[in-house]
Structure formats: structure tokens, C-alpha cells
């Protein structure tokens, strides 16, 4: 009885976990786990590359990195571009070559296609304090990957850094080449929850059936008497036999 109930309970737990797994996966966008330079760090040596590391694989739908974006702008209130090439993808890493200008605060803005097919974007800043005599790049008004930063249009993704890290999807921008393959639609969370509830209800019905079945009395085999009948029959025979002996 206990083993049967344990098996039913284990099956119920497994069914619930499997039903709810897609709901958890539906919100599993990539998020930033490391960067070089780090957020709010102070860089005191020449910087040639900015590299971002994510928790999961970054998709390169075009095969040439054009579906992802990494730009470096600054310094401070200036919005000049200091990335010298387009972003490249290597598994969980997104990188872009840079040549920084004068000392100041620079902003790194990225937009990627995460492993679940959704677009994720955000930004962070770091300080640059170059050593004496270090070369200072002039920067440019446009990113090497197309689009213009100047003007009220503010074409690059740097114009919308408000999206939370690992969370919001940035709107398409002039400096971002759009994916050639459409991203898959998100999982319908309501449908997943409904299926999970249905599975749990069915499992509970199974538990009730097992309990009711276990409480039914065992049926007697045809042609056999219970223990009480056998005992009484034996007593009567013995009594009859004794009576015959006395007479």
C-alpha cells in the first residue's frame, strides 16, 4: 500500500515538473555574466577590444555577426563612436574592436539575439584614464556597421539604453541590421499553465482511484469457507464422533 502511494506521488511530482518546465524556459533570455572592461571599471591602459560574455550561446543568424550589435560611444556627454569594426560572435562571447579617444566615461551598448531567439539589449559604462603619451583616436559620428548617431533620429541602439540587462528587447534601429530569419514567437504561458493544471488534476484522480481500490475487501475464492466455518465444522465433527463413542 505504501509503495503504491509513493509511486503515485512520485509520478504526480514528475508530471507537474515536466508541465511547468516550458513556462520556465519561456523566460530564459540570455543575460550578461561578464565583460571586459567591467561595468564602472577604470581602464588605465590602451584598450583594443571590448568583450561581453553571456550565460548562454549568442545566435548569429546571418553568419557574419550582423544580427548583433556592440558599440562604444563617448567620452562623457559626447556621442562619438569608437568601435572600429562590427561585432563578432564566438559561442557565448560578443566582441568588437575599439580605439578610444581622450580620457572620460565611455558607454558600451549591445544588442544580441539570445539562444531562445529573442532580442536582448542593454548598456553599461566604464571610465578611461589613458597613460601619458597614449594615442587618442578621433572617433566618428557613425558606426562602421552602418547608420548615423548624429541628429535627432539618433540611429544607433545607444539612443535607447534604458532596456534592463538581460531583459527588454530594443526597438529596431538604423545601425542594426535586422535578422534574416524571424525570431520564434514566445510560448503561451496561459496554455502551459492550463496543461499543467490538467495533468495535476488527472494525477489526483489516479491517487483517489488507488486509495479506493486498496480499501476494498479481498474476495473469497469459490468453493472455500472462511476460517470460522472451518473451525466450527471441525468442532461439530469431533463432538459427533465423541457422542458415537459414548453410546
Buried (B, 14 or more C-beta within 10 A) or exposed (E): EEEEEEEBEEEBEEBBEEBBEBBEEBEEBBBBEEBBBEEEBEBEEEBEBBBBBBBBBBBBBBEEBBBBBBBBBBBEEBBBBBBBBBBBBEEBBBBBBBBBBBBBBBBBBBBBBBBBBBBBBBBBBBBBEBEEEBEEEEBBEBBBBBBBBEEEEBBBBBBBBEBEBBEBBBEEBBBBBEBEEEBEEEBEEEEBEEBBEEBBEEBEEBBEEBEEEEEEEEEEEEEEEEEEEEEEEEEEEEEEEEEEEEE
